[in-house]
């Protein structure tokens, strides 16, 4: 290569690879245009050293030289970060963001997790972890979970997952190891250390000890006891279970002060108050599917509406039915598994009066996402539907309300008929007769909710009288639990008292959000 040709080229050393490219071409990148214009290059050598993902960098050079680029999930975040660094935000960075939005699903977690850091632009580790924590129970019950590498399983199980029991983490680990026992049993002990054993309910300990994989791994009961004690001491002063992941499921109460302010209250499973915060409505809050660790998405009115709460900014935004429907579509696209999709039609011969051609309720618990869709005298139930089927059967309405508790759906019609549908028995149903129920309540004034798992109560709330009632599903008896009392709470302008109960529902509030609230409260 003669000296004239060499002078017209720049040498780029990226990690272990060396690239030569025309200066005229590389000037198309703002970073290099500035570099060459101000003669920042190392003297005489026309060389610059970089440290970017090599696959992403090669495609960047291909884009500069030929105008084409092939984007894959394996390097899309790295490519996006590189585009931001080089000043290509209005070009390549937006293409990367669009590709990720349109193509990401839970099957890509093994390739995406290594690319994100706390400072990556489009998707940082905080946003990705918040997504994993919120949908862990669904992700871990998909077939793709069994194909994840060890590093991905280890990363996920160490997070502050939103779970009802630590047994769910144990079960996810055992399923992964059992899928390829010979090659994966070497990881069992390290993974089981990620179960926060001191927070495991005693009733599940016997199930752990009887698990076939655990028994075969330890061989004898003596070794089994030693094995479990070595994983985590039940003396909490000597273990690392400093955060109880099972306490993130809470009841959420929203009282509307005016059209701009609401009080958001968070209660534990025994209705003890955890959070009481006045927040402002903000229609500018982004509706991005991925959000940070200080945001909570809470569905209510039988999954027909949702509120996004930004605990860091003390703001919230309400989703109407159409906006929440789009949110659910994004969720299903990310985590749905066509092999696990099922549908049933049940004829109940109810006497409810429908004011719409069709309507739906969206319910979720553990690994399940269900659409309850009425069709004249029939109810169609779709479990873990595809995005296409969800879109076909999602209709708004208010002639019945529903909630889910363990393996059953509980439905209340506008004629105050109460039904129980057993999910595990293909929606076998029965009508629950509650004496005096029709006299006590007005359908339009009610909320219906539940703790979702490990409980025998369905909660009925009268939003006008603010009475809270409990239907014991075991005894089928309904009794009053008390009333929600206004405590002269005021809006941010200090004038108006709380008077409208917007919802009383169940949802997940991250530990980070709770800790942020407590930290602020302690400094006041």
Helices and strands as residue ranges (DSSP letters): H 3-7, E 9-14, E 17-22, H 23-26, H 30-37, E 47-50, H 54-66, H 76-85, I 89-93, H 94-103, G 106-108, H 109-113, H 125-139, G 143-147, H 150-157, H 166-179, H 181-184, G 185-187, H 188-192, G 197-199, H 202-210, H 212-218, H 221-231, G 236-238, G 245-247, E 249-256, E 261-267, E 273-281, E 295-300, E 305-310, E 315-319, H 321-335, G 338-340, E 342-347, E 360-365, E 368-375, E 378-383, H 387-393, E 400-405, E 408-413, E 418-422, E 428-432, H 437-440, G 443-445, E 446-450, E 457-462, E 467-472, E 477-483, E 500-508, H 511-523
